[in-house]
Structures are given as C-alpha cells and as structure tokens.
Amino acid sequence: MAAAGTYRIGSGRLVQLAVVTVPIYCGVSAVLLPPDLPESMLRIAVSLIALLSLLTTAAAQTPPATTAPPAQTAAPAKKAVKKAAPKAKPAAQPVAAESGPCQIGVISAIGDQFSVQHVGLTMFGNEYMEAPIETWGIDDLFVARVRATAPGTAVRKVAYASGAFRPYYHPEAKLFRNDRDDLTALVRQIAGAANCERYVVATKARVSVDGTNQSIEGLGVYKNWASPSGRGVVVSYFRINVFDGRTFDIHRAPTRSFGDVIASSFSNKNDNMQILNNLEFPKTPEQVTSSALLRDSTRSLLTAQLDRYLPAYIKGE
C-alpha cells in the first residue's frame, strides 16, 4: 500500500516522502520512498517490495529442519548370569519288601483302635468310643516280641491293606457263622505269596467288663460310675493263632500246665489289665491318641503278656 505525506526530519526541514505499507511478518511494516519517483518506477518498486514480502513470509513459515539428536551409544549388553540349576532332591526310596526265606510270618491286627468304655450307674450313663492308635506302634511291637522269642529264626512282618480285618471284626449278620473259617480265609488271602512256613496271627478278643453287662474289645481303658477320681483300668485282650504255611490249618493252642492253673486260682492278679490311679479319663479320641500315659501303659502291659504267652506258641511248648 502507497501513501504520500510530509514529515519533519532533522532540524525542522520538511521533506515529502512516499510511504509504502506492505504487510510482512518479519518485523517490518513500512518502507519509505522518495516522492519524486516516476509512477512507473514506483509501481516496479512496490511490486518488488511485495514479492520480497511474500518470499520473506514463506521463509518465515518454513519449519526449521529438525536436528536429529545424537545417536545414543547403546549400553553394552550385560552378560547373562547363569544360575545354577537347583539340585534335584533325591527321590524317596521305596521301602524294600522283605525277601528271602520266611520261617515265621507275623500278622498283627490289634494295633489300630483303642476302646474307651465308661460304665454308668444306669444304661443311660454308659459311654463308649474308639480312638485311632496306629502311631503307638502296637503291631510293630508284636512283631518285635516274636523275633525276641525266636532268635535265629527268619521272621517277617506280613503287611495288609487298611481295613482288611473290618469284615472279620464286624461281620454281616448270619444265622450260622464259623469264626475259624472266616479267619482262615482272611489269613490265606493276606499271606498271598509270602510263602512262610507258618503264620502267627494276633486278633482282638471281646470280653465283658467285670460286674457289668458292658463289653470291651482288644486294647482299651474303662471305668465305672463308682471309680475314684483319676482311676482307670487299661486292658489288653487278644487271641493268638498259628497257621500252617502250606495248608493254613490252625495249630492247636498250647495247653496250660496244671501248675499254672493252680497258681492262677490263688492269685488275685489279672494279667490282662493294669490299674491307673493318676489318669484323667479321656473324653475325645484326640485325648486318647495323644496320651503318653495310656500309650506307655498299654505297651508295657502288652509286652509282659507277649513275653509270657509267645514261647508256648512259637516253640510249641
């Protein structure tokens, strides 16, 4: 855009100038030209100034070239640290089955349950429960006493499935039942391929509690309503049978000597029980299983019985 005007310069001298206003975007908005320029030259100047303005604007709007940031030097790769593979734990070695000749196979079925009987003044006061006592090692104790009774003899413990004797101890109701035949069939099945010359078998016996109509089976403890506080009676009732290893016939039980019968008749001692006077009578199966007093008293009573009875069965006396 061109415009004429008079302006004061210096000390007051008036000079008429032509002002050309051009829209530019680089900080300059007006250009002063002499007013006496010919019109043709003025047009050329204006055109050049406009072209210059356009070029300057384009240059101003052109984005500056981006400078690529200096390439970052890659950090040196860390060496892979090899962790030592954890050592495999050695596999548990299976318990090797007993092998070799077997002269006596031992099958003990008395050490799984412990009977607890409280006899009340009336039938409504009677209480009975059973507690598991596999941790007491009763069946292993029986095997150990057989070995001690027959030194130099190949004695083998014959294992059987848990609950194998349950049908024998709690049979289905039958009009006629032969206990010996049932036991023989069970022992033959358990013996399998053990191939022992004979088998010594221990099973629980059920007896009546003295002076009552209640009974107790195998290993256990009982008290009655009149028992003093802290008193209980530990009992151990079982049978021993010896089976032929080939025919599975039951050997005849050893007979007691006349002297033993006479001695027993004059003795007030019952070899099948032990009185405890410091017993906190158990109320739950857990109290039975964890009772060191009941465990140790039962094992002591059973050991004394076996050491007395086994020689006649093992040696055929």
NORZI-V608554 format. One record per pair of residues at least 12 apart in sequence whose C-alpha atoms are under 10 Angstrom apart, sorted by the first residue. I is the first residue (numbers start at 1). J is the second residue. D is the distance in whole Angstrom. If there is no record, write none. Layout:
# NORZI-V608554
<<I:J:D> <I:J:D>>
This chain:
# NORZI-V608554
<<1:19:8> <1:20:5> <1:21:5> <1:22:6> <1:23:9> <1:30:9> <1:31:10> <1:46:8> <1:50:9> <2:18:7> <2:19:5> <2:20:4> <2:21:6> <2:22:8> <2:30:9> <2:31:9> <2:32:9> <2:33:9> <2:42:9> <2:43:10> <2:46:8> <3:17:8> <3:18:6> <3:19:5> <3:20:6> <3:21:8> <3:32:10> <3:33:10> <3:35:10> <4:16:7> <4:17:6> <4:18:4> <4:19:6> <4:20:9> <4:32:10> <4:33:9> <4:34:10> <4:35:7> <5:17:6> <5:18:6> <5:19:7> <5:35:9> <6:18:9> <6:35:10> <15:34:9> <15:35:9> <16:33:10> <16:34:8> <16:35:6> <16:36:9> <17:32:7> <17:33:6> <17:34:5> <17:35:5> <17:36:8> <18:31:9> <18:32:6> <18:33:5> <18:34:6> <18:35:5> <18:36:8> <18:37:9> <18:42:9> <19:31:6> <19:32:5> <19:33:6> <19:34:8> <19:35:8> <20:32:6> <20:33:7> <20:42:10> <20:45:9> <20:46:7> <20:49:9> <20:50:10> <21:46:9> <21:49:10> <21:50:10> <22:46:9> <22:49:8> <22:50:7> <22:52:10> <22:53:7> <22:54:10> <23:50:8> <23:53:7> <23:54:9> <23:57:10> <24:49:10> <24:50:9> <24:52:9> <24:53:5> <24:54:8> <24:55:10> <24:56:8> <24:57:7> <25:53:8> <25:54:9> <25:56:8> <25:57:6> <25:58:9> <25:60:8> <25:61:9> <26:53:9> <26:56:7> <26:57:7> <26:59:10> <26:60:7> <28:53:9> <29:53:10> <31:46:10> <31:49:9> <33:45:9> <33:46:10> <97:156:10> <97:157:10> <97:158:10> <97:159:10> <98:155:10> <98:156:7> <98:157:8> <98:158:9> <98:194:9> <99:156:9> <99:194:9> <100:154:9> <100:156:10> <100:194:10> <100:195:10> <100:196:10> <101:153:10> <101:154:7> <101:155:9> <101:156:9> <101:194:9> <101:195:8> <101:196:7> <101:197:9> <102:153:8> <102:154:5> <102:155:6> <102:156:6> <102:157:10> <102:194:8> <102:195:7> <102:196:5> <102:197:7> <102:198:8> <102:199:10> <102:245:10> <103:153:7> <103:154:5> <103:155:6> <103:156:8> <103:195:9> <103:196:5> <103:197:5> <103:198:6> <103:199:8> <103:245:9> <104:146:9> <104:147:9> <104:150:9> <104:153:7> <104:154:6> <104:155:5> <104:156:6> <104:157:9> <104:158:10> <104:195:10> <104:196:6> <104:197:6> <104:198:5> <104:199:6> <104:200:7> <104:242:10> <104:243:10> <104:244:10> <104:245:9> <104:314:9> <105:143:9> <105:146:10> <105:154:9> <105:155:6> <105:156:5> <105:157:6> <105:158:6> <105:159:10> <105:191:8> <105:194:8> <105:195:9> <105:196:6> <105:197:8> <105:198:6> <105:199:5> <105:200:6> <105:201:8> <105:242:10> <105:243:9> <105:245:9> <106:139:9> <106:140:10> <106:142:8> <106:143:6> <106:144:10> <106:146:8> <106:147:10> <106:155:7> <106:156:6> <106:157:5> <106:158:6> <106:159:9> <106:191:10> <106:196:9> <106:198:9> <106:199:6> <106:200:5> <106:201:6> <106:202:8> <106:242:9> <107:139:8> <107:140:10> <107:142:9> <107:143:8> <107:156:9> <107:157:6> <107:158:6> <107:159:7> <107:160:8> <107:187:8> <107:190:9> <107:191:9> <107:199:7> <107:200:6> <107:201:5> <107:202:6> <107:203:9> <107:241:10> <108:138:9> <108:139:5> <108:140:8> <108:141:9> <108:142:7> <108:143:8> <108:157:8> <108:158:8> <108:159:9> <108:160:10> <108:200:8> <108:201:6> <108:202:5> <108:203:7> <108:204:9> <108:240:9> <109:138:9> <109:139:7> <109:142:10> <109:160:9> <109:163:10> <109:164:9> <109:165:7> <109:166:10> <109:201:8> <109:202:6> <109:203:5> <109:204:7> <109:218:10> <109:238:9> <110:133:10> <110:134:10> <110:138:7> <110:139:7> <110:142:9> <110:165:10> <110:201:10> <110:202:7> <110:203:6> <110:204:6> <110:205:9> <110:217:10> <110:218:7> <110:219:7> <110:236:9> <110:237:9> <110:238:7> <110:239:9> <111:132:9> <111:133:7> <111:134:6> <111:135:9> <111:136:8> <111:137:7> <111:138:5> <111:139:5> <111:140:9> <111:141:9> <111:142:9> <111:202:10> <111:203:9> <111:204:9> <111:218:9> <111:219:8> <112:130:10> <112:131:8> <112:132:6> <112:133:5> <112:134:5> <112:135:9> <112:136:9> <112:137:9> <112:138:8> <112:139:8> <112:162:9> <112:163:9> <112:218:10> <112:219:9> <113:129:10> <113:130:6> <113:131:5> <113:132:5> <113:133:6> <113:134:7> <113:217:9> <113:218:8> <113:219:7> <113:220:8> <113:285:10> <113:289:10> <114:129:8> <114:130:5> <114:131:5> <114:132:6> <114:133:6> <114:134:10> <114:216:10> <114:217:8> <114:218:7> <114:219:5> <114:220:5> <114:221:8> <114:235:10> <114:236:10> <114:285:9> <114:288:8> <114:289:9> <114:294:10> <114:295:10> <114:298:10> <115:128:7> <115:129:6> <115:130:5> <115:131:7> <115:132:9> <115:215:10> <115:216:7> <115:217:7> <115:218:7> <115:219:6> <115:220:4> <115:221:6> <115:222:8> <115:234:10> <115:235:9> <115:285:10> <115:288:9> <116:128:6> <116:129:5> <116:130:6> <116:131:8> <116:216:8> <116:217:9> <116:219:9> <116:220:6> <116:221:5> <116:222:6> <116:223:9> <116:234:9> <116:281:9> <116:282:8> <116:283:9> <116:284:9> <116:285:9> <116:288:9> <117:129:7> <117:130:9> <117:209:9> <117:214:8> <117:215:8> <117:216:7> <117:217:10> <117:220:8> <117:221:6> <117:222:5> <117:223:7> <117:224:8> <117:232:10> <117:233:10> <117:282:10> <118:214:9> <118:221:9> <118:222:6> <118:223:5> <118:224:6> <118:225:7> <118:232:9> <118:281:9> <118:282:10> <118:283:10> <119:209:9> <119:212:8> <119:213:9> <119:214:7> <119:215:10> <119:222:8> <119:223:6> <119:224:4> <119:225:6> <119:226:9> <119:227:10> <120:212:10> <120:223:9> <120:224:6> <120:225:5> <120:226:8> <121:224:8> <121:225:6> <121:226:8> <122:225:9> <123:213:9> <123:214:9> <125:224:9> <125:225:8> <126:214:8> <126:224:9> <126:225:9> <127:222:10> <127:283:10> <128:214:10> <128:215:10> <128:216:9> <128:222:9> <128:283:10> <129:220:10> <129:282:10> <129:283:9> <129:284:8> <129:285:7> <130:217:10> <130:220:9> <130:284:9> <130:285:7> <130:288:9> <131:220:9> <131:284:8> <131:285:5> <131:286:7> <131:287:9> <131:288:6> <131:289:7> <132:285:7> <132:286:8> <132:288:8> <132:289:6> <133:219:10> <133:285:9> <133:286:10> <133:288:8> <133:289:6> <133:290:9> <133:295:8> <134:289:9> <135:289:8> <135:290:9> <135:295:9> <136:289:8> <136:290:10> <136:292:9> <136:294:10> <136:295:6> <136:296:9> <136:298:9> <136:299:8> <137:295:9> <137:299:9> <138:219:10> <138:295:9> <138:298:9> <138:299:7> <138:302:9> <138:303:10> <139:157:9> <139:202:9> <140:157:8> <141:299:8> <141:302:9> <141:303:8> <141:306:10> <142:157:10> <142:201:10> <142:202:8> <142:299:10> <142:302:8> <142:303:8> <142:306:8> <142:307:10> <142:310:10> <143:155:8> <143:156:8> <143:157:7> <143:158:10> <143:200:9> <144:157:9> <144:303:10> <145:302:10> <145:303:7> <145:304:10> <145:306:7> <145:307:7> <145:310:8> <145:311:10> <146:200:9> <146:306:8> <146:307:9> <146:310:7> <146:311:9> <146:313:10> <146:314:8> <147:314:10> <148:307:9> <148:310:10> <148:311:10> <149:306:9> <149:307:7> <149:308:10> <149:309:10> <149:310:7> <149:311:6> <149:312:10> <149:313:10> <149:314:7> <149:315:9> <150:310:9> <150:311:8> <150:314:7> <150:315:8> <154:196:9> <154:197:10> <155:196:9> <155:198:10> <155:199:10> <155:200:10> <156:194:9> <156:196:8> <156:199:9> <157:194:10> <157:199:10> <157:200:10> <158:190:8> <158:191:7> <158:192:9> <158:194:7> <158:196:10> <158:199:9> <158:200:10> <158:201:10> <159:190:8> <159:191:9> <159:194:10> <160:187:10> <160:189:9> <160:190:6> <160:191:9> <160:192:10> <161:190:8> <164:186:8> <164:189:10> <164:190:9> <165:183:9> <165:186:8> <165:187:10> <165:203:9> <167:182:9> <167:186:10> <168:182:7> <168:183:7> <168:186:8> <168:203:10> <169:183:10> <169:203:9> <169:204:8> <169:205:9> <169:206:10> <169:217:10> <180:241:10> <180:249:10> <180:250:8> <181:249:10> <181:250:10> <183:201:10> <183:203:9> <183:241:10> <183:250:10> <184:241:10> <184:243:8> <184:248:7> <184:249:8> <184:250:8> <185:248:9> <187:199:9> <187:200:10> <187:201:8> <187:243:8> <187:248:8> <188:243:9> <188:245:9> <188:246:10> <188:247:9> <188:248:7> <191:245:9> <191:248:10> <194:245:9> <195:245:7> <195:246:8> <196:243:10> <196:244:9> <196:245:5> <196:246:8> <197:243:9> <197:244:7> <197:245:4> <197:246:7> <197:248:10> <198:242:7> <198:243:5> <198:244:5> <198:245:4> <198:246:8> <198:247:10> <198:248:8> <198:249:10> <198:250:10> <198:251:10> <198:314:10> <199:241:8> <199:242:6> <199:243:5> <199:244:7> <199:245:6> <199:248:9> <199:250:9> <199:314:10> <200:240:7> <200:241:6> <200:242:5> <200:243:7> <200:244:9> <200:245:10> <200:250:10> <200:251:10> <200:310:10> <200:313:8> <200:314:8> <201:239:8> <201:240:6> <201:241:5> <201:242:6> <201:243:8> <202:238:7> <202:239:6> <202:240:5> <202:241:7> <202:242:9> <203:218:8> <203:237:9> <203:238:6> <203:239:5> <203:240:7> <203:241:8> <204:217:6> <204:218:4> <204:219:8> <204:236:9> <204:237:6> <204:238:4> <204:239:6> <204:240:9> <205:217:6> <205:218:5> <205:219:9> <205:236:9> <205:237:5> <205:238:5> <205:239:6> <205:240:10> <206:218:6> <206:219:10> <206:236:10> <206:237:7> <206:238:8> <206:239:10> <207:237:8> <207:238:10> <209:222:8> <209:223:9> <209:224:9> <209:235:10> <210:224:10> <211:224:10> <212:224:9> <216:235:9> <216:236:10> <216:237:9> <217:235:9> <217:236:8> <217:237:7> <217:238:8> <218:235:8> <218:236:6> <218:237:5> <218:238:6> <218:239:9> <219:234:8> <219:235:6> <219:236:5> <219:237:6> <219:238:8> <219:272:10> <219:273:10> <219:298:7> <219:299:10> <219:301:10> <219:302:9> <220:233:8> <220:234:6> <220:235:5> <220:236:7> <220:237:9> <220:273:9> <220:288:10> <220:294:9> <220:298:8> <221:233:5> <221:234:4> <221:235:6> <221:236:9> <221:273:9> <221:274:9> <221:275:9> <221:276:10> <221:281:9> <221:282:9> <221:288:10> <221:294:8> <221:298:9> <222:234:7> <222:235:8> <222:275:10> <222:281:9> <223:275:10> <223:281:8> <227:277:10> <228:277:8> <229:277:8> <229:278:8> <229:279:8> <229:280:8> <229:281:9> <230:276:8> <230:277:5> <230:278:5> <230:279:5> <230:280:6> <230:281:7> <231:275:7> <231:276:6> <231:277:4> <231:278:6> <231:279:6> <231:280:8> <231:281:8> <232:274:9> <232:275:6> <232:276:5> <232:277:7> <232:278:8> <232:279:6> <232:280:8> <232:281:7> <232:282:10> <232:294:10> <233:273:7> <233:274:6> <233:275:5> <233:276:6> <233:277:9> <233:279:9> <233:294:10> <234:272:8> <234:273:5> <234:274:5> <234:275:6> <234:276:7> <234:294:8> <234:295:10> <234:297:7> <234:298:7> <234:301:8> <235:270:10> <235:271:9> <235:272:6> <235:273:4> <235:274:6> <235:275:9> <235:297:10> <235:298:8> <235:301:8> <235:302:9> <236:271:9> <236:272:5> <236:273:6> <236:274:9> <236:298:7> <236:299:9> <236:301:7> <236:302:7> <236:305:9> <237:271:10> <237:272:6> <237:273:9> <237:302:9> <237:305:10> <238:272:9> <238:302:10> <240:253:8> <240:306:10> <240:309:9> <240:310:8> <240:313:8> <241:253:7> <241:313:8> <242:313:7> <242:314:8> <242:316:10> <251:313:9> <251:316:9> <252:313:9> <252:316:9> <253:312:9> <253:313:7> <253:316:9> <253:317:10> <254:309:9> <254:310:10> <254:311:10> <254:312:6> <254:313:6> <254:314:10> <254:315:10> <254:316:7> <254:317:7> <255:312:9> <255:313:10> <255:317:8> <256:312:9> <256:317:10> <271:301:8> <271:302:9> <271:304:8> <271:305:7> <271:308:10> <272:301:8> <272:302:8> <272:304:10> <272:305:7> <273:297:10> <273:298:9> <273:301:7> <273:302:9> <273:305:10> <274:297:8> <274:298:8> <274:300:9> <274:301:7> <275:297:9> <276:293:9> <276:294:9> <276:297:9> <278:293:9> <279:291:10> <279:293:8> <279:294:8> <280:293:10> <281:294:10> <282:294:10>>
